[in-house]
Amino acid sequence: MTRWPEDDHELAAALASAAGDVLLTVRAERGHGDARALKEAGDRRSHDFLAGALAEARPGDAVLSEEGRDDPARLDADRVWIVDPLDGTREFSEEGRADWAVHVALWEKGRLTAGAVALPGERTTLRTAGSGALAGDAPLVAPAPDASRIRVAVSRTRPPDFVQRLAETIDAEVELVPIGSAGVKISSVLLGRADAYLHAGGQYEWDSAAPVAVALASGAHASRIDGAELRYNQRDTWLPDLLVCHPSLAPLLLAGVRDIADPPPVPGLSSTA
């Protein structure tokens, strides 16, 4: 039996890092000749490892995993681990890419309390740690960016229409930074490689729970795109949208989103109720 950490922050980091090692082994064993088989093997092996480890380390806790059966009993549980065994399967299957991740988060009585995001391709794990978060020896929230030029992490495979419309409404130059998985996009904000990640196409709870836990612990801004609180362990696990950014940029970006949703009236035109 493995001796797992008693501290939840340490456990989240240990599990995410170990699952990352499992995935690197799968990559090495299978190679990249059959992308579909590699994706399926990675999802299965990482999920089986995390499910088994959590059953051993925290047998009384519920688990919500992308690759597992959703047990409605989690809705009445005080502690729920929300995990994505492999975030960014496309990137995982492409040789040489490192923008994929493993997510492990703990939800307790209405809020995220611990989490870790492993970036196995970089041999790095970002984690919560009580009053803050750790990323090796690097601070997670970089110095305030230049608000006249904002780097926004976006999908490398889907056109970021919403972000492009946002760029037209705010008084700033917007540079798009294509990145693979959602976890790596949020991590890029925490590591100072991007200034914001804004997503309006919908995701599931496991896509963001762990990186949002780390972001909040590090002092970053994380919310719905209208500024509302992100809520996890819901009956419907679909989250419509998400904003993670340096806190100094949150007012500007939230105002820009409001302008898109409610554009100003066109001079000379009137409307009747």
C-alpha positions in Angstrom: 0.0 0.0 0.0 1.3 3.4 -1.0 1.9 5.9 1.9 -0.1 8.9 0.6 0.3 12.4 2.2 -2.2 13.3 4.9 -2.3 17.0 3.7 -4.9 17.5 0.9 -2.7 20.0 -0.9 0.3 17.6 -0.9 -2.0 14.7 -1.9 -3.4 16.6 -4.9 0.1 17.5 -6.1 1.4 13.9 -5.5 -1.5 12.4 -7.4 -1.3 14.8 -10.4 2.4 14.4 -10.7 2.2 10.6 -10.5 -0.6 10.4 -13.0 1.6 12.6 -15.3 4.4 10.0 -15.0 1.9 7.3 -15.9 1.0 9.2 -19.0 4.6 9.8 -20.0 5.1 6.0 -19.7 2.1 5.4 -22.0 3.5 7.8 -24.5 6.9 6.0 -24.5 5.4 2.5 -24.7 3.0 3.2 -27.5 4.6 5.9 -29.6 2.6 8.2 -31.8 1.8 6.0 -34.7 -1.9 5.5 -33.7 -3.2 8.7 -32.2 -6.6 7.3 -31.3 -5.2 4.3 -29.5 -2.7 6.5 -27.6 -5.5 8.9 -26.5 -7.6 6.0 -25.3 -4.8 4.3 -23.5 -3.8 7.6 -21.8 -7.3 8.4 -20.6 -7.8 4.8 -19.3 -4.5 4.3 -17.5 -4.5 7.8 -15.9 -8.1 7.4 -14.7 -7.5 3.9 -13.3 -4.5 5.2 -11.4 -6.2 8.2 -9.9 -9.4 6.3 -9.0 -7.4 3.6 -7.3 -5.1 6.0 -5.5 -8.0 8.1 -4.2 -9.9 5.0 -3.1 -6.8 4.1 -1.1 -5.8 7.6 0.2 -9.3 9.0 0.9 -11.7 6.1 0.9 -14.6 8.2 2.4 -14.5 10.9 -0.3 -16.5 11.0 -3.5 -14.9 11.3 -7.0 -16.1 13.1 -10.1 -13.8 12.1 -13.1 -14.2 12.8 -16.8 -13.5 9.1 -17.4 -15.6 7.7 -14.6 -19.3 7.0 -14.0 -21.0 10.0 -12.3 -22.4 8.8 -9.0 -25.2 11.2 -7.9 -24.2 10.5 -4.3 -21.5 13.1 -4.7 -24.2 15.8 -4.5 -24.7 15.0 -0.8 -21.0 14.5 0.0 -18.9 17.0 2.0 -15.7 16.2 0.0 -15.5 15.5 -3.7 -12.4 15.1 -5.8 -12.8 16.5 -9.3 -10.3 15.1 -11.7 -9.4 15.2 -15.3 -7.0 12.3 -15.9 -5.8 13.8 -19.2 -6.6 17.3 -20.2 -5.7 17.9 -23.8 -5.8 14.4 -25.4 -5.2 15.9 -28.9 -1.9 17.5 -27.7 -1.0 14.3 -25.8 -1.2 12.3 -29.0 1.0 14.7 -31.0 4.7 14.0 -30.7 6.7 16.8 -29.2 3.8 18.7 -27.7 3.8 19.6 -24.0 0.6 21.6 -23.7 -1.4 18.8 -22.0 -2.1 18.3 -18.3 -3.5 16.3 -15.4 -6.0 18.0 -13.0 -6.8 17.0 -9.4 -9.0 19.2 -7.3 -10.8 18.9 -4.0 -14.2 20.5 -3.4 -15.4 20.8 0.2 -18.8 22.0 1.3 -19.4 24.5 -1.5 -15.9 25.6 -2.5 -12.6 24.4 -4.0 -10.1 23.9 -1.2 -7.1 22.2 -2.8 -5.8 21.5 -6.3 -2.9 20.7 -8.5 -2.2 20.8 -12.2 0.6 18.7 -13.5 2.4 19.7 -16.7 4.2 16.4 -17.3 5.8 17.6 -20.6 7.5 20.4 -18.6 8.1 18.3 -15.4 6.2 20.9 -13.5 3.3 20.8 -11.1 1.4 23.8 -10.0 -0.4 23.4 -6.6 -2.3 25.0 -3.9 -0.6 25.2 -0.5 -2.6 26.5 2.4 -2.3 30.2 2.1 -0.9 30.3 -1.4 0.3 28.2 -4.3 3.6 26.8 -5.5 5.1 26.4 -9.0 8.7 25.2 -8.3 10.4 28.4 -7.2 8.5 30.8 -9.5 5.7 33.1 -8.3 2.3 32.2 -9.8 1.0 35.7 -10.3 3.4 37.7 -12.4 3.7 41.5 -12.1 0.8 43.5 -13.4 0.9 43.5 -17.2 0.8 46.5 -19.5 -3.0 47.0 -19.9 -2.4 48.5 -23.3 -1.3 45.1 -24.7 -3.0 42.0 -23.3 -1.9 38.4 -24.2 -4.9 36.1 -24.2 -4.5 32.4 -24.2 -6.8 30.8 -26.9 -7.5 27.4 -28.5 -5.0 26.3 -31.1 -7.7 24.4 -33.0 -10.9 26.5 -32.8 -11.3 30.1 -33.9 -11.5 32.4 -30.9 -14.5 34.4 -32.2 -15.6 35.7 -28.8 -12.1 36.9 -27.9 -11.8 38.6 -31.3 -15.0 40.5 -30.6 -13.8 41.4 -27.1 -10.7 42.8 -28.6 -12.8 45.2 -30.6 -14.6 46.6 -27.5 -11.6 47.3 -25.2 -9.1 50.0 -25.4 -6.1 47.7 -25.7 -4.1 45.7 -28.2 -4.9 42.0 -27.8 -2.3 39.3 -28.7 -3.7 35.8 -29.2 -1.5 33.1 -27.7 -2.6 29.6 -29.1 -2.3 26.9 -26.4 -3.7 23.3 -26.2 -5.5 22.2 -23.0 -7.5 24.4 -20.7 -5.3 23.5 -17.8 -2.2 24.7 -19.7 -4.0 27.9 -20.8 -4.8 28.8 -17.1 -1.3 27.8 -16.1 0.1 30.1 -18.7 -1.6 33.0 -16.9 -0.2 31.9 -13.5 3.3 31.5 -15.0 3.3 34.9 -16.7 3.2 33.5 -20.2 -0.2 35.0 -20.9 -2.3 37.7 -19.1 -5.7 36.2 -19.4 -7.7 33.1 -20.5 -11.3 33.8 -21.5 -13.5 31.0 -22.7 -17.2 31.3 -23.8 -17.7 28.0 -25.5 -18.5 25.9 -22.5 -16.5 23.2 -20.6 -17.1 20.6 -17.9 -16.2 21.0 -14.3 -13.2 18.8 -14.5 -11.7 21.0 -17.3 -11.2 23.9 -14.9 -11.7 22.9 -11.2 -8.0 22.2 -10.5 -6.5 25.1 -12.4 -9.1 27.4 -10.9 -8.3 26.2 -7.4 -4.6 27.0 -8.0 -5.5 30.3 -9.7 -7.6 31.5 -6.7 -5.0 30.4 -4.2 -2.4 32.3 -6.1 -4.3 35.6 -6.1 -5.4 35.5 -9.7 -9.0 36.4 -10.7 -11.2 33.5 -11.7 -15.0 33.8 -12.4 -17.7 33.4 -15.0 -17.4 36.0 -17.8 -20.1 38.1 -16.2 -18.1 38.2 -12.9 -20.3 35.6 -11.2 -18.7 32.9 -8.9 -17.6 29.6 -10.5 -19.6 26.8 -8.8 -18.5 23.2 -8.7 -20.0 19.8 -7.8 -23.3 20.7 -9.4 -25.9 18.3 -10.7 -25.2 19.5 -14.3 -21.4 19.5 -14.6 -21.4 21.9 -17.6 -19.9 25.3 -17.1 -20.9 27.8 -19.8 -17.9 30.2 -19.6 -14.8 31.2 -17.7 -12.4 34.0 -17.1 -9.0 33.7 -15.5 -6.7 36.7 -15.5 -4.2 38.8 -13.7 -6.4 40.7 -11.1 -5.5 44.1 -12.5 -7.1 43.2 -15.8 -10.4 41.8 -14.5 -12.4 45.2 -14.5 -11.3 45.9 -18.1 -12.2 42.5 -19.4 -15.5 42.1 -17.5 -16.5 45.5 -18.8 -15.6 44.5 -22.3 -17.8 41.3 -22.0 -20.7 43.4 -20.8 -20.3 45.7 -23.9 -20.5 42.7 -26.2 -23.6 41.4 -24.4 -25.3 44.8 -24.3 -23.9 47.0 -27.1 -24.6 50.7 -26.9 -27.5 52.1 -28.9 -26.9 53.4 -32.4 -27.3 57.2 -32.6 -30.5 58.2 -34.3 -32.3 54.9 -33.7 -35.0 54.3 -31.1 -36.8 51.3 -29.9 -40.2 50.8 -28.2 -41.0 48.2 -25.5 
